């Protein structure tokens, strides 16, 4: 197919749905597929894909929203910087409303803190350049998709000789958490719908350890309805055949080796580190920290602040939802005390969160 509209063609979608139903017509069990990309989650809900599939095929959401998997202690750290004198906190918009233990950045801004929403780390760099007497702390949240752009901003900060620009790192990497979930006997994931944005950087070959080492099929798909349905079809056929390999439906964007230029920037500035994932806990080598040569830009090292003891919100099920063990509607707070206007958990805040997707598009 050549044009984006073809990936939304109703007749192609109907044909794929019929083909999937035919494939599983005689299958007595259930095939559980997990998507680990927040944009996939929104696409699945927006297009009603769950309701179009046969009963034998079950879709669950995993830890694909970078805001959602960021631990509450990080939010508390960001709040502490917002309260620090002569400090500007710059962030992508989703982080502003994520609840910390006792506050969030939106509340701090309302009370006078200098919190600014930016669309690029280079915007934060420009703020630092215009405010040389203040420290600018950029919240580095995201997967391999955003890490190279943040790395590039640090290379530019070094080039310009900026000494007041810092990053509070909370970068996470794939596919390490997918391996952790594949090892969970309670979850029993039969196949992964692999994250497309991340895959554009790391390449589809990055998932081979999951397929070859754990026997879990992996398919990289795009975000349009036909993309999603074709990816599901490929996974279903692998499961039925007892196969486990990596396939790429999104080959118009994702290459086996990924984006070498982005990878070079990422590995020049960052190095692997252990990271804490909301709901999953600590996962070795699943995060990124600044290398020694760029540690001068690390907010934690350069700008120590006092941070309150993190406290999770009682009754919030974000952790279990991010592991795919619960759905949004299984949370007792969903659509009651927890809404997009008054979110209690990160999964309701982020535009890629499964609770926000269920609230907006689900048939509750």
C-alpha positions in Angstrom: 0.0 0.0 0.0 1.2 3.5 -0.9 -1.1 6.0 0.9 -2.1 6.5 4.5 -5.8 6.3 3.6 -5.3 2.8 2.4 -4.4 1.8 6.0 -7.9 3.0 7.0 -9.8 1.2 4.2 -13.0 -0.4 5.7 -13.0 -3.2 3.2 -9.4 -4.2 3.9 -10.2 -4.1 7.6 -13.3 -6.3 7.2 -11.2 -8.8 5.2 -8.6 -9.0 7.9 -11.2 -9.5 10.6 -12.8 -12.3 8.6 -9.5 -13.9 8.0 -8.6 -13.8 11.8 -12.0 -15.3 12.6 -11.4 -18.1 10.1 -8.0 -18.8 11.5 -9.3 -19.3 15.0 -12.6 -20.9 14.2 -11.6 -24.3 15.5 -9.4 -23.1 18.3 -10.7 -23.9 21.7 -8.4 -21.8 23.8 -7.7 -18.1 24.1 -4.8 -16.2 22.5 -3.6 -13.3 24.7 -1.7 -10.5 22.9 -0.1 -7.6 24.7 0.6 -4.2 23.1 3.4 -2.2 24.8 3.0 1.1 23.1 0.7 3.8 24.4 -0.1 5.0 20.9 -1.2 1.4 20.0 -3.4 1.4 23.1 -5.1 4.6 22.0 -5.5 3.2 18.5 -7.0 0.0 19.7 -9.6 1.8 21.8 -10.3 4.6 19.2 -11.0 2.1 16.4 -12.9 -0.4 18.6 -10.5 -3.2 17.6 -11.1 -5.3 20.7 -14.8 -5.5 19.8 -14.1 -6.5 16.3 -12.0 -9.6 17.1 -13.3 -13.1 17.7 -13.6 -14.2 21.3 -10.5 -16.4 21.1 -8.3 -13.3 20.7 -7.8 -11.2 23.7 -5.8 -7.9 23.8 -4.3 -6.5 26.9 -2.2 -3.3 27.5 1.3 -3.4 28.9 3.9 -0.9 30.1 3.9 1.2 26.9 3.2 4.6 28.3 6.4 6.3 29.5 4.6 8.7 31.8 2.6 5.9 33.3 5.6 3.7 34.2 7.5 6.6 35.8 7.6 6.0 39.6 5.9 8.4 41.9 9.2 9.3 43.5 10.3 10.9 40.3 7.3 13.2 40.3 8.1 14.1 43.9 11.7 15.0 42.7 10.3 17.2 40.0 8.0 18.9 42.5 11.0 19.6 44.7 12.8 21.3 41.8 9.7 23.4 41.1 9.9 24.6 44.7 13.6 25.4 44.5 14.6 29.0 44.2 15.9 30.3 40.9 14.8 27.2 39.1 12.7 26.7 36.0 11.2 23.2 35.4 10.6 22.4 31.7 8.6 19.4 30.7 6.4 17.8 28.1 2.7 18.4 28.8 1.7 15.0 30.1 3.9 15.2 33.2 2.4 18.4 34.6 -0.8 16.7 35.9 0.8 13.4 37.1 0.1 13.1 40.9 3.1 12.9 43.2 2.8 11.9 46.9 1.3 15.2 47.9 1.4 17.6 44.9 1.9 17.8 41.2 3.6 20.3 38.9 0.3 21.9 37.9 -0.5 22.8 41.5 3.1 24.1 42.0 2.7 26.3 39.0 -0.6 27.6 40.3 1.2 28.5 43.5 3.9 30.5 41.8 6.5 28.0 40.6 8.1 28.5 37.2 6.9 25.4 35.3 6.9 25.5 31.5 5.5 23.1 29.0 7.8 22.6 26.0 7.5 20.6 22.8 11.2 19.8 22.4 14.2 19.6 24.6 15.7 22.3 22.4 12.9 24.6 23.6 14.2 24.0 27.2 17.7 24.8 25.9 16.5 28.1 24.6 14.9 28.9 27.9 18.2 28.2 29.7 20.0 30.5 27.2 17.6 33.3 27.8 17.7 32.9 31.6 21.4 32.5 32.5 20.9 33.4 36.2 18.4 30.5 36.7 18.8 26.7 36.6 16.6 25.0 34.0 15.7 21.4 34.8 14.2 19.4 31.9 12.2 16.3 32.8 13.8 13.5 30.7 10.9 11.0 30.5 10.5 8.6 27.7 11.7 5.5 25.9 14.4 5.2 23.1 12.1 7.4 21.0 12.8 10.6 23.0 16.2 9.8 24.5 18.2 10.6 21.3 16.5 14.0 21.1 17.4 14.7 24.7 20.9 13.5 24.1 21.2 15.8 21.1 20.1 18.7 23.3 22.9 18.0 25.7 25.4 17.9 22.9 24.1 21.3 21.8 24.3 22.6 25.4 27.9 21.5 25.6 28.6 23.2 22.3 27.1 26.4 23.4 28.8 26.3 26.8 25.6 26.4 28.8 26.1 25.7 32.5 22.5 26.2 33.7 20.8 23.4 31.7 20.1 20.1 33.4 18.1 16.9 32.8 16.3 14.9 35.4 16.6 11.4 33.8 13.9 8.8 34.0 14.5 7.2 30.6 13.3 3.6 30.2 14.3 1.1 27.5 12.7 -1.7 25.6 12.6 -4.7 25.3 13.8 -5.5 28.8 10.4 -5.1 30.6 8.9 -7.3 27.8 11.3 -10.0 28.8 10.3 -9.5 32.5 6.6 -9.9 31.6 7.3 -12.9 29.3 8.8 -14.6 32.4 5.7 -14.0 34.5 3.8 -17.3 34.8 0.7 -15.6 36.0 0.4 -13.4 32.9 0.9 -15.9 30.1 1.4 -13.5 27.1 1.1 -15.4 23.9 2.5 -12.7 21.6 3.7 -9.1 21.6 2.5 -6.2 19.5 5.8 -4.4 19.6 6.1 -0.6 20.0 6.4 1.1 16.6 8.0 4.4 17.6 10.6 2.7 19.8 11.3 0.1 17.0 12.0 2.9 14.5 15.1 3.7 16.7 16.1 0.3 18.0 15.0 -1.9 15.0 12.9 -5.0 14.9 15.9 -7.3 15.5 15.9 -6.0 19.1 13.0 -8.4 19.9 14.8 -11.5 18.8 15.8 -12.5 22.4 12.1 -12.5 23.3 11.1 -14.7 20.4 14.1 -17.0 20.4 14.8 -17.1 24.2 11.2 -17.2 25.5 9.2 -18.6 22.6 6.9 -15.5 22.5 6.1 -14.2 18.9 6.7 -10.6 18.3 5.3 -8.4 15.5 6.0 -4.7 15.0 3.0 -2.9 13.6 1.9 0.6 12.6 -0.9 2.6 14.2 -3.7 2.6 11.6 -6.6 0.1 11.8 -5.3 -2.1 9.0 -1.8 -2.0 10.5 -3.1 -3.2 13.8 -5.3 -5.9 12.3 -2.6 -7.2 10.0 -0.2 -7.4 13.0 -2.7 -9.3 15.1 -3.3 -11.7 12.2 0.5 -12.4 11.9 0.7 -13.0 15.7 -2.4 -15.3 15.7 -1.0 -17.4 12.9 2.4 -17.7 14.7 0.6 -18.9 17.9 -1.5 -21.4 16.0 1.5 -22.7 14.2 3.5 -23.0 17.4 6.1 -20.6 16.0 8.0 -17.7 17.7 9.8 -15.2 15.5 10.0 -11.5 14.9 8.0 -10.1 12.0 7.6 -6.5 10.9 4.3 -5.3 9.5 5.6 -1.7 9.8 8.5 -2.1 7.3 7.7 1.2 5.6 9.2 2.8 8.7 11.0 0.2 10.9 14.2 -1.5 9.7 15.8 -4.6 11.2 18.8 -2.6 12.5 16.8 0.6 13.4 18.1 4.1 13.1 21.9 4.1 13.4 22.2 7.9 13.7 19.7 8.1 16.6 21.4 5.1 18.3 24.8 6.7 18.0 23.6 9.9 19.8 21.9 7.8 22.5 24.9 5.6 23.2 27.3 8.6 23.2 25.4 10.5 25.9 23.7 7.7 27.9 24.7 4.3 29.4 22.4 1.5 30.7 21.4 1.5 34.3 18.9 -0.2 36.6 15.5 1.5 36.6 12.3 1.4 38.7 9.1 0.8 36.7 5.8 1.6 38.3 3.9 -1.6 38.9 6.8 -3.9 37.8 9.5 -2.7 40.2 13.3 -2.5 39.6 14.5 -4.1 36.3 18.3 -4.4 35.8 19.7 -2.5 32.8 16.2 -1.2 31.7 17.0 2.5 32.1 19.4 5.1 30.9 21.7 7.5 32.8 24.1 10.1 31.7 27.7 8.9 31.0 30.4 10.4 33.1 31.4 12.9 30.4 27.9 14.4 30.6 27.2 14.0 34.3 27.6 17.7 34.7 24.1 18.0 33.1 22.6 15.6 35.6 20.1 17.5 37.9 20.4 14.9 40.6 24.2 15.4 40.8 24.4 19.1 40.2 21.3 20.3 42.1 20.6 18.3 45.2 17.1 18.9 46.7 15.2 17.5 49.6 12.5 15.1 48.5 9.6 13.7 50.5 9.2 10.0 51.1 7.1 8.6 48.2 3.6 7.4 49.0 1.4 5.5 46.5 -2.3 6.5 46.4 -4.6 4.1 48.2 -6.8 2.1 45.9 -5.0 3.0 42.6 -4.5 -0.1 40.4 -2.1 1.5 37.9 0.6 -1.0 38.8 -1.5 -4.0 38.0 -2.9 -2.4 34.9 0.6 -1.7 33.5 1.4 -5.3 33.9 -1.7 -6.3 32.0 -3.1 -8.2 35.0 -6.1 -5.8 35.4 -8.0 -3.6 33.0 -9.0 0.0 33.7 -12.6 -1.0 34.6 -11.2 -3.4 37.2 -9.9 -0.5 39.3 -12.4 0.6 42.0 -11.5 4.2 41.5 -12.1 4.3 37.7 -14.8 6.8 36.6 -15.6 7.4 40.2 -12.9 9.3 42.1 -10.4 9.0 39.3 -11.3 10.8 36.1 -9.3 12.9 33.5 -10.3 16.0 35.3 -9.2 14.7 38.7 -6.7 11.9 38.0 -5.4 9.8 40.9 -3.2 7.5 38.8 -0.7 8.2 36.0 -2.7 5.9 33.7 -5.6 8.3 33.7 -3.4 11.4 33.2 -1.3 10.5 30.1 -2.9 10.8 26.6 -1.3 7.3 26.1 -2.6 5.8 29.3 -4.9 2.8 29.2 -7.3 4.3 31.8 -7.5 7.5 29.8 -8.1 5.5 26.6 -10.8 3.4 28.3 -12.5 6.5 29.7 -12.5 8.3 26.3 -13.4 5.4 24.0 -14.5 2.4 26.1 -18.0 1.2 26.3 -18.4 1.7 30.0 
